[in-house]
């Protein structure tokens, strides 16, 4: 994350419902046209997406009720690593 940038440059959307991911992606692109968005439908997919990104996203929209566990685990990991990702 770039602490000097007021707008997110990268985002991660985690939701097991494809329709919710599409809606959140569209909302992010409407608000931040330049944002790069990775998507995941589970905790495992989210962890793989973070590895693929190579760095933590500026913003993460995370569903708490995922098929393979709680999204809180992902939020806790991002906060514990102190990467500065804004988690919603």
QUIDAQUI-V356844 format. One record per run of one state. SS is the DSSP state (2 for helix, 1 for strand, 0 for the rest). FROM is the first residue (numbers start at 1). LEN is the number of residues. Records with the same first field share a line. If there is no record, write none. Layout:
SS = FROM-LEN / FROM-LEN
//
This chain:
0 = 1-9 / 15-3 / 32-4 / 41-2 / 54-5 / 63-2 / 67-2 / 71-1 / 81-5 / 88-1
1 = 10-5 / 36-5 / 59-4 / 65-2 / 69-2 / 86-2
2 = 18-14 / 43-11 / 72-9
//
